[in-house]
């Protein structure tokens, strides 16, 4: 199993997909407890939702599950949200705070997983962003995520439908954030927030370097926007997706149109 799938498009947009993979090697699966083997914290069907949303967009997708190692965490292990409940480079609990391991990985195992999965994913993402920047003079990483709308261990209340993250505006030009906000705020029947509970993960923060022609924005969707229910069997809802996709297309199209004006700006 290759740890990453890459599609090279001709757009200035690169879609990052770090959490849709469900591959877990047999030896690692054997170390997960029954709760962990459910893989509940997957960004279920996000690659399906975004398939074809913007013609020509590149995609870089991790095929491995976040319980193997989380492709959206700092490889040093530093927390994204100090003082708040979260999960680490290799999660020890699920999003509800429950243990997921029979035999948690030791330091050597984590380093081996990093070399086999985390590093190849980011090498591929870095290479694609640099290729796109070389072609267009600018690259925009749009990091695709989803999560259950209610997880008391991680946040209070109900999560908005659209959760935009730019690490308080530092990972992209202001026009990118404004364009995404404008579409989300105008989307009838949906709620949105920018830099709320989710301000952009390590991927967004790491690659978002506007002064170097690389811009990054994270979109965390509430899974209620495109799943029949936020519980197993995590069924993709074609009707909900048909309503949601035009808004996603509008965001990505506007970012692609905006891209040429970002050359040489920060």
C-alpha positions as CSV (number, residue, x, y, z in Angstrom):
1,X,0.0,0.0,0.0
2,X,1.5,3.3,-1.1
3,X,1.2,5.9,1.7
4,X,0.1,8.7,-0.6
5,X,-1.9,9.2,-3.8
6,X,-1.1,12.2,-6.0
7,X,-3.0,13.7,-8.9
8,X,-1.3,16.5,-10.7
9,X,-3.7,19.1,-12.1
10,X,-3.2,22.3,-14.0
11,X,-4.8,24.7,-11.4
12,X,-3.0,26.8,-8.8
13,X,-5.1,24.9,-6.2
14,X,-3.8,21.9,-4.3
15,X,-6.3,19.9,-2.3
16,X,-4.7,18.3,0.8
17,X,-6.5,15.2,2.1
18,X,-4.6,13.9,5.2
19,X,-7.4,12.1,7.1
20,X,-9.6,10.2,4.6
21,X,-7.3,7.1,4.5
22,X,-8.5,3.9,6.3
23,X,-5.4,1.7,5.7
24,X,-4.0,0.2,8.9
25,X,-1.3,-2.5,8.6
26,X,-2.2,-5.8,10.2
27,X,0.4,-5.6,12.9
28,X,-0.9,-2.1,14.0
29,X,-4.5,-3.2,13.7
30,X,-3.8,-6.0,16.1
31,X,-2.6,-3.5,18.7
32,X,-5.8,-1.4,18.6
33,X,-8.6,-2.3,21.0
34,X,-12.1,-2.9,19.6
35,X,-13.0,0.8,19.9
36,X,-9.8,1.8,18.0
37,X,-10.5,-0.7,15.2
38,X,-13.8,1.2,14.5
39,X,-11.7,4.0,13.0
40,X,-14.4,6.5,14.1
41,X,-12.2,9.6,13.7
42,X,-11.8,9.2,9.9
43,X,-12.7,12.2,7.7
44,X,-15.3,9.9,6.1
45,X,-15.7,10.2,2.4
46,X,-14.1,13.7,2.1
47,X,-12.2,12.6,-1.0
48,X,-15.5,11.5,-2.5
49,X,-17.2,14.8,-1.6
50,X,-14.4,16.9,-3.3
51,X,-14.0,14.6,-6.3
52,X,-14.6,16.8,-9.4
53,X,-15.5,19.9,-7.3
54,X,-12.8,21.9,-9.1
55,X,-11.6,20.7,-12.5
56,X,-7.9,20.8,-12.7
57,X,-7.1,20.9,-9.0
58,X,-4.2,18.8,-7.8
59,X,-4.9,16.3,-5.0
60,X,-2.5,14.8,-2.4
61,X,-4.2,12.2,-0.3
62,X,-2.9,10.1,2.6
63,X,-4.1,6.5,2.3
64,X,-3.2,5.5,5.9
65,X,-5.4,6.1,8.9
66,X,-4.7,8.8,11.4
67,X,-4.4,6.1,14.1
68,X,-1.3,4.8,12.3
69,X,0.2,8.4,12.5
70,X,-1.6,11.7,12.0
71,X,-0.4,13.4,8.9
72,X,-1.8,16.7,10.2
73,X,0.3,16.9,13.3
74,X,3.7,18.4,14.0
75,X,6.3,15.7,13.6
76,X,8.0,17.0,16.8
77,X,4.9,16.2,18.8
78,X,4.2,19.8,19.8
79,X,0.4,20.3,20.5
80,X,-1.6,22.4,18.0
81,X,-3.9,23.7,20.7
82,X,-2.0,24.0,24.0
83,X,-4.3,23.7,27.0
84,X,-7.1,22.2,25.0
85,X,-8.0,18.5,24.5
86,X,-6.7,17.2,21.2
87,X,-5.0,14.2,19.8
88,X,-1.3,13.8,19.1
89,X,1.1,12.6,16.4
90,X,0.0,9.0,17.1
91,X,-3.3,9.4,19.0
92,X,-3.6,7.5,22.3
93,X,-7.4,8.2,22.5
94,X,-10.2,8.9,20.1
95,X,-12.0,12.2,19.9
96,X,-14.2,11.2,22.8
97,X,-11.2,10.7,25.1
98,X,-11.4,6.9,25.1
99,X,-8.3,4.7,24.9
100,X,-7.9,3.1,21.5
101,X,-4.9,0.8,22.1
102,X,-4.2,-2.6,23.6
103,X,-0.5,-1.9,23.1
104,X,0.3,1.7,22.5
105,X,3.3,2.3,20.2
106,X,6.6,3.1,21.9
107,X,9.0,5.9,20.7
108,X,10.8,3.6,18.2
109,X,7.5,2.5,16.7
110,X,6.4,6.1,16.3
111,X,9.6,7.0,14.6
112,X,9.2,4.0,12.2
113,X,5.7,5.1,11.3
114,X,6.9,8.7,10.8
115,X,9.5,7.4,8.3
116,X,7.1,5.1,6.5
117,X,4.0,7.3,6.4
118,X,4.2,10.9,7.7
119,X,7.4,11.8,5.9
120,X,6.4,10.4,2.4
121,X,3.0,12.2,2.6
122,X,4.6,15.6,3.3
123,X,7.4,15.0,0.8
124,X,4.7,14.5,-1.9
125,X,2.7,17.5,-0.7
126,X,5.7,19.8,-0.6
127,X,6.7,18.6,-4.1
128,X,3.3,19.2,-5.6
129,X,3.0,22.7,-4.0
130,X,6.4,23.6,-5.4
131,X,5.5,22.2,-8.8
132,X,2.3,24.3,-8.9
133,X,4.1,27.4,-7.7
134,X,6.7,27.0,-10.4
135,X,3.9,26.8,-13.0
136,X,1.6,29.5,-11.7
137,X,3.9,31.7,-9.6
138,X,1.8,30.9,-6.6
139,X,0.2,27.9,-5.0
140,X,-2.9,27.7,-2.7
141,X,-3.2,24.7,-0.4
142,X,-6.8,24.0,0.5
143,X,-6.7,21.4,3.3
144,X,-9.9,19.3,3.3
145,X,-11.2,18.0,6.6
146,X,-14.4,17.0,8.3
147,X,-15.5,16.1,11.9
148,X,-18.6,15.2,13.8
149,X,-20.5,18.4,14.8
150,X,-20.8,17.4,18.4
151,X,-17.8,16.2,20.4
152,X,-17.9,17.4,24.0
153,X,-14.3,16.2,24.7
154,X,-13.0,18.6,22.0
155,X,-15.4,21.5,22.0
156,X,-18.6,22.8,23.6
157,X,-21.9,22.9,21.8
158,X,-22.5,22.2,18.1
159,X,-19.8,23.0,15.5
160,X,-20.7,25.3,12.7
161,X,-21.0,23.7,9.2
162,X,-18.1,25.6,7.7
163,X,-15.0,26.0,9.8
164,X,-12.3,28.1,8.1
165,X,-8.8,28.0,9.5
166,X,-5.9,30.4,8.6
167,X,-4.1,30.6,12.0
168,X,-5.6,34.0,12.6
169,X,-4.8,35.2,9.1
170,X,-1.1,34.3,9.0
171,X,-1.2,31.4,6.5
172,X,-2.6,33.1,3.4
173,X,-3.3,36.5,1.8
174,X,-6.3,38.2,3.3
175,X,-8.2,37.9,0.0
176,X,-8.2,34.1,0.3
177,X,-9.8,34.2,3.7
178,X,-12.3,36.8,2.7
179,X,-13.3,34.9,-0.5
180,X,-14.0,31.7,1.5
181,X,-15.8,33.6,4.2
182,X,-18.0,35.4,1.7
183,X,-19.2,32.2,0.1
184,X,-19.8,30.4,3.4
185,X,-21.7,33.4,4.9
186,X,-23.9,33.5,1.9
187,X,-24.6,29.8,1.8
188,X,-28.3,29.5,2.7
189,X,-29.1,27.0,5.5
190,X,-25.4,26.7,6.6
191,X,-23.5,28.2,9.5
192,X,-19.8,29.3,9.4
193,X,-16.9,30.6,11.5
194,X,-13.3,31.6,10.8
195,X,-10.5,30.7,13.2
196,X,-12.9,29.3,15.8
197,X,-12.2,26.0,17.5
198,X,-10.2,24.9,14.4
199,X,-7.6,27.5,13.3
200,X,-5.8,25.3,10.8
201,X,-3.7,22.2,11.6
202,X,0.0,21.7,11.3
203,X,-0.2,21.3,7.5
204,X,-1.9,24.7,7.1
205,X,0.5,26.4,9.5
206,X,3.6,24.7,8.0
207,X,2.9,25.3,4.3
208,X,1.2,28.7,4.7
209,X,4.1,31.0,3.8
210,X,2.6,33.8,1.7
211,X,5.9,35.6,1.4
212,X,7.2,32.6,-0.5
213,X,4.2,32.3,-2.8
214,X,2.5,29.5,-0.8
215,X,-0.8,30.2,0.7
216,X,-2.8,27.7,2.9
217,X,-6.3,27.5,4.2
218,X,-8.1,24.7,6.1
219,X,-11.8,23.8,5.7
220,X,-13.2,21.7,8.5
221,X,-16.7,20.6,7.5
222,X,-19.3,19.3,10.0
223,X,-20.0,15.8,8.8
224,X,-23.7,16.5,9.2
225,X,-23.5,18.5,6.0
226,X,-22.9,15.4,3.8
227,X,-23.4,12.2,5.8
228,X,-26.7,10.6,6.5
229,X,-25.7,10.4,10.2
230,X,-22.6,11.1,12.2
231,X,-22.3,7.5,13.3
232,X,-21.4,4.1,11.9
233,X,-21.8,3.1,9.1
234,X,-20.9,6.7,8.1
235,X,-23.1,6.7,5.0
236,X,-22.4,9.3,2.3
237,X,-25.6,11.2,1.6
238,X,-25.8,12.0,-2.2
239,X,-28.7,14.5,-1.6
240,X,-26.8,16.5,1.0
241,X,-23.6,16.4,-1.1
242,X,-25.5,17.7,-4.1
243,X,-26.6,20.8,-2.1
244,X,-23.1,21.3,-0.5
245,X,-20.9,20.8,-3.5
246,X,-21.8,24.0,-5.4
247,X,-20.7,26.1,-2.4
248,X,-17.4,24.2,-2.3
249,X,-17.0,24.7,-6.1
250,X,-17.7,28.4,-5.6
251,X,-15.0,28.7,-2.9
252,X,-12.3,26.9,-4.9
253,X,-13.2,28.6,-8.2
254,X,-12.9,32.0,-6.5
255,X,-9.5,31.1,-5.1
256,X,-8.3,29.9,-8.5
257,X,-9.4,33.2,-10.1
258,X,-7.7,35.1,-7.3
259,X,-4.4,33.3,-7.5
260,X,-2.8,35.3,-10.4
261,X,-3.2,38.5,-8.4
262,X,-1.2,37.0,-5.5
263,X,2.1,36.6,-7.3
264,X,4.7,38.5,-5.4
265,X,2.3,39.4,-2.5
266,X,2.1,38.2,1.1
